[in-house]
Amino acid sequence: PFADASKGDTDEGLQEGLIHIRIQQRNGRKTLTTVQGISDDYDKRKLVKACKKEFAPCNGTVVEHPEYGEVI
């Protein structure tokens, strides 16, 4: 991925196909994790269901963001 970033001086297309995972600190040890940039080829609701099953003490939902699209 770094080789692609070093090609050329323009930033066009560098963000294409990347998945962003953000962790936001809440109260104490609690955190909020957001996942953005998953391709439309995947059903995000099924991904959330699989994550909730795999990581038992968590919750999840798919939210439509006006700028970022669907965010888990």
Summary of the structure (lengths in Angstrom):
residues: 72
radius of gyration: 15.2
end to end distance: 23.6
largest distance: 44.8
contacts: 115
relative contact order: 0.15
helix: 22%
strand: 25%
